[in-house]
Amino acid sequence: MNKDTLKIISKKKKSKIVCLTAYSKNIASIIDKHCDIVLVGDSLGSVLYNFSTTKKVSLNMMIEHAKSVRMGVKKSLMVVDMPYNTYRNPKEALKNAKKIISITKCDAVKLEGGKKIYQIVKTLIKNKIQVMGHLGLLPQSAKNFKFKGKKLIERKNILKDSKLLEQAGVFSIVLECVESSLAKEITKIIDIPTIGIGASSHCDGQVLVTDDLIGLNKINARFVKKYLNVTKQINDGVIKFKQDVAKGKFPSKKHSY
Ligand code: KIV
C-alpha cells in the first residue's frame, strides 16, 4: 500500500467511497471533484465500441483512454483496468501493468478474479504496484450475466476469494452483481473496502459506469440508476442548432469575425 491507497482504506466504516468510470478527459475532470476513485474501466469496450464482450478490449485502447483521463483527474485515485489476456501469468502481468502505469501515470490497476490470479496479484504488489480486486460477476470470463451468490458453492468461493485477495495485498475489491447478504458478509469480514456495483448498499462504496448514470448509454440493468437524461439534452441542443442554421440565425454577428 502507499499513502493514496491507505487513504481509501481509511474510509472503511467512516464514509462511503464514491467511484465512477471515465474514458476521456472532459468527463474525468467533472467527476474528479466528487469521486474518491476514477476508474478507466474496460466497460469502454461495450459502451464506446459496441463490442459484445470486454474480451476484445486491447491494452493499447486502455492506455490511450487512460492518457486522456489522466489529464482530467487531479485529486481522485485513478485506477485502470487490465484488459483480458494481458495478465495470464505473473511475468506478463508485471510487464503490462508497468507499461500501463509508466505511460498513463495512473495510481493502480484492477484485475478480475480470485484464487486463479492470486500469484499474479502477489507479484504485482511485491513490485510496488497498487492493485484493486474484482469479484462476483467477472465480465472478462463470464459465461452468463446472472448475479452471483445464489448457490452455496458460489458464495463460499467468492467469500474465500475475497479473503485471498485481501491477503495478497489489494487495497479494495469491486463486488459486481453479488447477492446482498453475501456482499454484507464480505464487507464485514475483510478489513479493506468493498466497492459495489449491483451488490447492495452494504458495500463500503459504490461504482457506476458514468455513461449509464447520465443516461448516455442505452442499458437496462437493474443496478443502474439514471440520474440524468443527457441523451435528451444533447438531442434538444442539436435540434436548436439545426433550426438556427436553417433560419440563418447561427452564426450571428457575435459568433462571427
Ligand atoms: O469496466 C468497468 O467499468 C468496471 C466497473 C463496472 C466496475 O469494471
Boltz pocket constraint, residues with backbone or C-beta under 6 A from the ligand:
constraints:
  - pocket:
      binder: B
      contacts: [[A, 21], [A, 39], [A, 40], [A, 41], [A, 42], [A, 43], [A, 44], [A, 81], [A, 174], [A, 176], [A, 197], [A, 207], [A, 208], [A, 209]]
      max_distance: 6.0
